[in-house]
Amino acid sequence: MTMTAADIERTLPMLTDCERAEIDRLVNGALPFGAFVREGWPVLEPATKFVPNWHIDAIAEHLEAMADRQIRRLLINIPPRCMKSLLVSVFFPAWVWTWKPSERFLSASYAQSLAIRDAVKTRRLIASLWYQQRWAHVFRLTSDQNEKHRYENDQTGYRIATSVGGAAVGEGGDCRILDDPNKPLEVHSETIRESILAWVRETWSTRSNDPRTSTEVIIMQRLHERDVSGYVLAEMGGYEHLMLPARFDPERRAVTCLGWSDPRTAPGELLWPARIGEQELATLERALGSYGSAGQLQQRPSPAEGGIIKIGWFRFWTQRPTRFDEVLQSWDMAFKDARTSSYVVGQIWGRLGADLYLLDQYRAQVDFLGTVAAVRGLSARWPQAQTKLVEAKANGPAVVSTLQHELGGFIAVPVSGSKEARAAAVGPIIEAGNVYLPDMSIAPWINALLAEVQEFPNGSNDDQVDALTQALDRMYRPAIISEVKISGI
């Protein structure tokens, strides 16, 4: 029996979003997204041969699911130069309009010039002879609103391109595309990084035209534990995560709600060997270094073995020496008089000859009064730790001023050089096997310290590392001086 237009109209309310999308695609002659990319490639890249690969098909499959509302929020982490912007920011909006021209797109990148670049490419694809011969009957671009950063069609669909933090985000979208929200050269600035997260949280997240049906895709390479990807995974949740490292890591195999999983089997197997082979990838790894490779290529913002300080360099004690040549406290204090994401960390270190032992640690998110109480408590527990190193920043000077006549032994340590430089300076001490940490069996909290060392300087916290490097720098210098004098006799 042939269905009439009236029959179809009566059936529509009973259809799922996915079924309606399938009907729209059939009626308008739309291609599967992967086929659309392959056929449209010569239009945008006539001088470059299209190199197919399974990761392109995987991204296409997940974007199709998003367009059908099977996936509402999608996070894609992928190395640079793997067609991420072309697939998501250029081809995808043009494809959706071949069967759903009323869709409204809002796209952003860390630089508006990048967002506009991709919007212009989409418009160029739509205006091409190939596209117009197939889908001119579906919609046409309007002439009264056809600018680089914003254009509309006669079916009420539009594309707006803006920047992260841009004032242009006063409107919303049915589909929001956030492509490279963090700039690699700025991601290590906490001020810039947190301002971007504030924008994502307070502005970008409110730009859905209909919170019940609107979709969002974030696509980027990892740059920091607290980049936009890290933030949405840790604090927002609800994102389907398509994670595609340059070298396969079986322990981190991506699996999604569509039943898809990374098809690679051998550890280290390349993502796109036909285009980025072993030689090309090795060149990239050398250029990026361990930090850049871990984040941008492997989608792990810090190297597995640690960066400046390798966790394999540490030794561990289960029974500590009964005496020490020196015992001291090392404190890293928070910046505010309120509970924040920063921790107050106090460590007890003992030196016996050239060997340095971490004996105890205090770590908590406390205000000024809590910090004062913590110093009193650790000092009572370790009365032999008369020297108390306090970095001359944040609440440090105020705490010293409050307690110096009560406890004494405070030494204000001036801030000199970057955190990375200070960690690099004590790295050889640790690598030489002279630094001992308490074994996990007697100090479970040591795992948090090792994780912070592993992620440093890309982690969201570095308070324990700061206290550690401050203590090692202070305690090792007397040993070095003593050895120099002895060798000079």
Sequence and secondary structure as in RCSB ss.txt:
>XXXX:A:sequence
MTMTAADIERTLPMLTDCERAEIDRLVNGALPFGAFVREGWPVLEPATKFVPNWHIDAIAEHLEAMADRQIRRLL
INIPPRCMKSLLVSVFFPAWVWTWKPSERFLSASYAQSLAIRDAVKTRRLIASLWYQQRWAHVFRLTSDQNEKHR
YENDQTGYRIATSVGGAAVGEGGDCRILDDPNKPLEVHSETIRESILAWVRETWSTRSNDPRTSTEVIIMQRLHE
RDVSGYVLAEMGGYEHLMLPARFDPERRAVTCLGWSDPRTAPGELLWPARIGEQELATLERALGSYGSAGQLQQR
PSPAEGGIIKIGWFRFWTQRPTRFDEVLQSWDMAFKDARTSSYVVGQIWGRLGADLYLLDQYRAQVDFLGTVAAV
RGLSARWPQAQTKLVEAKANGPAVVSTLQHELGGFIAVPVSGSKEARAAAVGPIIEAGNVYLPDMSIAPWINALL
AEVQEFPNGSNDDQVDALTQALDRMYRPAIISEVKISGI
>XXXX:A:secstr
    HHHHHHHGGGS HHHHHHHHHHHHT   HHHHHHHHHHHH TTS     HHHHHHHHHHHHHHTTS SEEE
EE  TTSSHHIIIIIIHHHHHTTT TT EEEEEESSHHHHHHHHHHHHHHHHSHHHHHHHTTT  EEEEEE SSE
EEETTS EEEEEETT TTTTS BSEEEEE  S TTTTT HHHHHHHHHHHHHTGGG BS TTT EEEEEE    T
TSHHHHIIIII   EEEE  SB  GGG  B TTS B    STT BS TTTS HHHHHHHHHHHHHHHIIIIITS 
SS TT SSS GGG EEESS  S  SEEEEEEE  SSSS  S  EEEEEEEEETTEEEEEEEEEE   HHHHHHHH
HHHHHH TT  EEEEESSTTHHHHHHHHTTTT  EEEE   S HHHHHHHHHHHHHTT EEEE TTT TTHHHHH
HHHHHTTTSS  HHHHHHHHHHHHHHHHHHHHHHHHHT 
